[in-house]
Amino acid sequence: MYNVTLPDELIERLRPIARIYADNYRLFLGTTQDSAEKTLEQANEKLREAGIDELLDEVNGYITEKAK
């Protein structure tokens, strides 16, 4: 694969997203005791609020540029 190191600024902006995944790890493993549908909806809302779509675009663009 690619050996790319992301800039510190992008890494810092990804930290809230990593926390959301960590907070909901049971959901992503399929072992949540709560309503999976409701928990997924809440996790997705938090991810959107954290700007996951924009960050993914930026990370993908950065990797694409470095891979040239």
Secondary structure by P-SEA (a helix, b strand, c coil): cccccccaaaaaaaaaaaaaaaaacccccccccccaaaaaaaaaaaaaaaaaaaaaaaaaaaaaaaac
